[in-house]
Amino acid sequence: MSNLLVLGASADQIPTYLEARRLGCRTIGVDQRDDAPAVALADEFLPVSTREPEAVIERLGAVAVAGVVAPASDANQPALRALAEHYGTPFRPSVAALAASTDKGYFHQVVQSLGLPGYGWAQSDCPRQLLHAAERMVLPLVVKPSDSSGSKGISVVRDRQQLAGAVAAAAAASYASTVIVEEAVAGLHCSAECLVRDGRPDFVAVSERTIKLPHLVTVSHLVPARLGTATVTRLVGMIGLVCRALQIDMGPVNFDFVVGPDGEVYLVEMGARPGGNGTPQLVSEAFGANIVEASIRTALGQPFRLRPRRRRAALLYILHAERDGELAAVHGTDELASLPELVDYQLYATAGETVPEYTKAADKLGYLLFAGDTCGKVVQALSTALRALRLDVRAGGEEAAA
């Protein structure tokens, strides 16, 4: 039985553990939290940091590793490459792909070098330099860590007096204390989940995102995104150019982008790995395509193609709390059973548990997943579900709602 090393054991990694089991792999999970949600699914668990490959190697000793994966995490990509090199596994990200996944400024440079649409930005580990550069930029501005994902440390600044505080918050969430300031691009926020084969995007699933301000954290994904054919064709061509420039010959990759009011496509950032926030489940419901299996087989050196078995609308909504507090009760779950479009409901938190305000992807409490014939049907189903389902979160000292 092949050993698959999985970096991370959060809720976003649960599909990887389940799929690896289905494929007959033995999983070795790595996470610094021994109470992480996916720990119980690992055949073997190492309670060490995913950013310390040397510690992983020391703990494993002579154990053979057939493949390494780091789903839904850009921060774990450097360790993935180091571990893949140590164990001689078939797949590892290129140096350029690794840089683009963990350095947002480098990704912007690649986009610019290819002559693709761009916008103003500046990156530095010096707050004074950033504040000076931002004086020449057009408000509003997006401030975020250069080397992080999942909306950690992100804020939208509409007043220059807020900029210094936003830069400090982003630096605190950065592993290297490096911050990027970008001009905000107005328009439709979208994502693209891809599988690259022979240097070309062989499968692309485009979703339309709704986001929660001011942290730009994703609230929902809708497939298919309501974009014209010409826009999608242009997007796929841009993705192909970027993948070839980054020497991405095989494997999963995801992009966030904005379609501006002028119809132009602006690539915002990317990760050379499968997306998180339920994206693999969304893709499976919409297309019958298993991107988790594809990523595992790629890691093991087993060629794999994704071919859609169906095409239908799907919508994934992230359950979340609007404030810090205690989840006192969950109301309306019985009514969800009457919705034919609802295909999955996951709630990670339990009554009595302290939950955080939703400001980053790691704060999600679960999700609702819908599928149907049209976007209109799944959007309506979500509206009905949200009228029924209520997460009663109370602050300290408040009484629970009936």
LUMPABA-420679 format. One record per residue (C-alpha): residue in one letter; y, x, z. Coordinates in steps of 0.05 Angstrom, whole numbers, plus 32768, in hexadecimal, padded with zeros to 4 digits. Example, Ala and Ser with C-alpha at 12.3 -4.5 7.8 and 13.67 -1.06 7.14 Angstrom:
REM LUMPABA-420679
a7FA680F6809C/s7FEB8111808F/
//
This chain:
REM LUMPABA-420679
m800080008000/s8044801D7FEB/n807980298020/l80BD800C800E/l80F680278038/v812B7FF08043/l816F8007805B/g818B7FCF8085/a816E7F9380AA/s81A77F6080A8/a81A07F19808F/d81B37F318049/q81757F5E8049/i81447F27805D/p81337F158014/t811F7F5D8006/y80EE7F608040/l80CF7F1D802B/e80C97F317FE2/a80AC7F757FF2/r80767F53801B/r80677F257FE0/l80617F617FB3/g80307F837FE2/c805F7FB97FFC/r80617FD38043/t80A97FD2805B/i80CB80068087/g810C7FE880A0/v8147801280B7/d81827FF780E0/q81A8800F811D/r81A17FC9813A/d815C7FBB8155/d816E7F72815A/a81847F6B8111/p816C7F2A80EF/a81397F4B80C1/v81197F7B80F3/a80DE7F4C8101/l80CD7F4C80B6/a80C57F9780B0/d807F7FB480B5/e809D7FF180D7/f80E37FF680F3/l810F80338101/p814A80258130/v8178805A8112/s81B8805780E9/t81B0804B809E/r81E6807F8094/e81BB80B680B2/p818580C7807F/e8171810680A5/a816080DC80E2/v813680AD80B7/i811080E88099/e8104810580DF/r80E980C380FA/l80BB80B780BE/g809C80FC80BF/a80658102808C/v806680B88078/a806880B0802C/v809F8085800F/a809680657FCA/g80DC80487FC3/v811F803F7FE7/v814D80027FE3/a81907FF28003/p819F7FAA7FEF/a81E37F8A7FFD/s82027FCA8018/d822E7FFE7FF6/a823380278036/n81E880358033/q81E8804F7FEC/p81F480997FFF/a81B88097802E/l818F80747FF8/r819C80AD7FC8/a818E80E37FFD/l814C80C28011/a813780B57FC9/e814280FF7FBA/h811B81157FF8/y80DF80E97FEA/g80E280F27F9F/t80E280A77F91/p80EA808F7F49/f812F806F7F50/r817080887F6D/p81B980777F5B/s81E080A97F32/v821580D27F55/a824B80AC7F2D/a822D80687F3F/l822B807C7F87/a827480927F85/a828A80517F64/s826580287F98/t8282804B7FD4/d82C8805F7FBC/k82F280267FA0/g832780567F87/y82F3807B7F5E/f82DC803A7F40/h8324802A7F2B/q8329806F7F0B/v82EA80617EE2/v8305801D7ECC/q8347803E7EB7/s832480767E92/l82FF80427E68/g834080207E55/l832D7FDF7E78/p83617FB07E97/g837B7FC87EDA/y83B27FBE7F0D/g83DA7FE67F3F/w83B6800A7F77/a83BB80467FA5/q838880677FD3/s83908099800B/d837B80AC8051/c83C580B58061/p83E880758076/r842D80908065/q8418809F801E/l83FC805A8016/l843A80388031/h846580608002/a843980507FC6/a843880067FD8/e848480037FD2/r847B80067F86/m84467FCF7F85/v844F7F857F7B/l843E7F567FB4/p840E7F3A7FCA/l83E37F787FD8/v839A7F7E7FEB/v838B7FB38020/k83437FC9802D/p831880038041/s8307802F8005/d82BE80388018/s82A87FF68036/s828E7FB3801D/g82837F6C8037/s82CE7F5F8042/k82D17F8D807F/g83197FA1808F/i83387F7B8054/s83797F568057/v83AB7F388026/v83F37F4E8033/r842C7F22801C/d84637F428046/r846E7F8E8045/q84797F8C8090/q842F7F7B8097/l84197FB7806E/a84157FEC80A4/g83E97FC180D0/a83BC7FAF8095/v83B47FF98083/a83A2800A80CB/a836E7FD280CE/a834F7FE8808C/a834D803180A2/a8329801D80E2/a82F37FFB80B8/s82EB80378089/y82B7806D8096/a82E880A1807B/s8328807F8093/t833B8078804A/v836080398032/i836F801C7FEE/v83AB7FEE7FE1/e83A77FC37FA2/e83D47F927F80/a83B37F4E7F88/v839B7F307F47/a83A57EE57F42/g836F7EBC7F21/l83277EA77F26/h82FC7ED37F54/c82B67EDF7F39/s82797F0C7F42/a82457F257F12/e81FE7F367F29/c81DC7F637EF6/l819C7F887EE7/v81A77FC57EBB/r81717FDC7E8B/d817680197E5D/g81BF80207E6F/r81D17FD87E5B/p81DA7F987E84/d81987F757E75/f81A57F3A7EA3/v81E97F217EBC/a81F57EE67EEA/v823E7ED47EF1/s82557EAB7F2D/e82987E8C7F3F/r82AF7E9D7F86/t82DA7E797FB7/i82F97EA67FEB/k83177E9F8030/l835B7EBF803B/p83777EED8054/h83367F158056/l831D7F048010/v82D87EF5802D/t82AB7ECC8001/v829F7E838014/s82777E6C7FD8/h82577E817F96/l82507E507F5C/v82237E5D7F20/p82337E597EE7/a827A7E6F7EEF/r82A77E427EC7/l82BC7E777E95/g82BF7E757E4A/t82897E977E1F/a82BB7ECA7E05/t82CF7EDD7E4C/v82867EE77E62/t82777F0F7E23/r82B47F3C7E31/l829D7F447E79/v82577F597E66/g82747F8C7E35/m82A07FA97E6D/i82657FAD7E9C/g823E7FD37E67/l827680057E5E/v827C80117EA9/c823080197EB2/r822B804C7E7B/a826780737E97/l824580737EDC/q820180877EBF/i81E180477ED9/d81A380447EAD/m817880157ED7/g817C7FE77F12/p81A77FB37F34/v81F37FB57F35/n82287F817F48/f82727F7A7F38/d82AB7F537F55/f82E17F407F23/v831C7F127F18/v832C7EEB7EDA/g83787EE87ED6/p83A37EAE7EBE/d83A97ED27E7C/g835D7ED17E74/e83577F1C7E80/v831D7F387EA7/y832E7F687EE0/l82F47F8D7F00/v83037F967F4B/e82C77FBB7F68/m827D7FC67F60/g823D7FD97F84/a82007FF97F66/r81D17FCB7F8C/p81BF7F817F92/g81F57F557FAE/g81F57F357FF3/n820D7EF2800F/g81D17ECD7FF2/t81DC7EE37FAA/p81937EF17F9B/q81807EAB7FB3/l81B87E8D7F88/v81A07EB37F4A/s81597E9C7F57/e816D7E537F5B/a819A7E557F1E/f816F7E7F7EEF/g812A7E847F0E/a81367ECF7F0C/n81207EFB7F47/i81537F327F4D/v81357F497F8F/e80F27F567F6E/a81167F7A7F36/s813A7FA97F67/i80F97FB87F8D/r80D27FC77F4E/t810B7FF37F35/a8109801A7F77/l80BE80237F6E/g80C5803A7F26/q80A57FFB7F09/p80CC7FE37ECC/f80E07F9A7ED3/r81087F6A7EA8/l812C7F2B7EC0/r81247EF17E91/p81437EAE7EA5/r810E7E777EAB/r81437E417EB2/r818E7E367EB1/r81AE7E077EE2/a81E97E037F10/a81E37E207F56/l82147E267F8F/l820E7E507FCF/y823D7E408009/i82447E708044/l82427E4D8087/h82767E6B80B5/a82A27E6280F2/e82ED7E5A80EC/r82F97E7B812F/d82D87EA58164/g82B17E7E8197/e826F7E6081AC/l82447E37817D/a823E7DFA81AB/a82187DCC817B/v82057DC08133/h820E7D78811A/g81F77D5580DB/t81B97D7D80C7/d81907D3D80BF/e81BF7D248089/l81B37D63805F/a816B7D4C8050/s81867D148024/l81A77D437FF3/p81787D517FB8/e81A37D8B7FA1/l819C7DB17FE3/v81647DE47FDA/d816F7E108017/y81937E0E8059/q81957E4A8087/l81B87E4F80CA/y81B37E9380EC/a81D77E80812C/t81BD7E538163/a81E17E258194/g81FE7E4C81CE/e82087E8B81A5/t824B7EAE81A0/v82627EAF8158/p829D7ED38136/e82D37EB98109/y82BF7EC380C1/t82E87F0080AA/k82B07F29808A/a826D7F1D806A/a82467F3380A7/d82657EF980CF/k82427EC380A6/l82197E9080CD/g81EB7E7B8094/y81F07E588051/l81E47E18802A/l81C57E207FE5/f81C87DE97FB0/a81AC7DE27F6A/g81B57DAC7F35/d81C17D9B7EED/t820C7DA67EED/c82427DCA7F15/g82607D867F25/k82207D6F7F47/v82187DAB7F74/v82627DAC7F86/q825D7D627F9A/a821E7D707FC2/l82437DA77FE8/s827C7D777FF7/t824B7D448012/a82277D78803C/l82677D92805B/r827B7D4C806F/a82397D458094/l822E7D8B80B0/r825B7DA380E8/l82567DE4810E/d82777DD78151/v82967E198167/r82BE7E1881A7/a82EA7E4C81C7/g82E27E61820F/g82ED7E27823E/e82E97DF0820A/e82B87DB6820F/a82867DAD81D7/a82937D7581A7/a82657D3981A9/
//
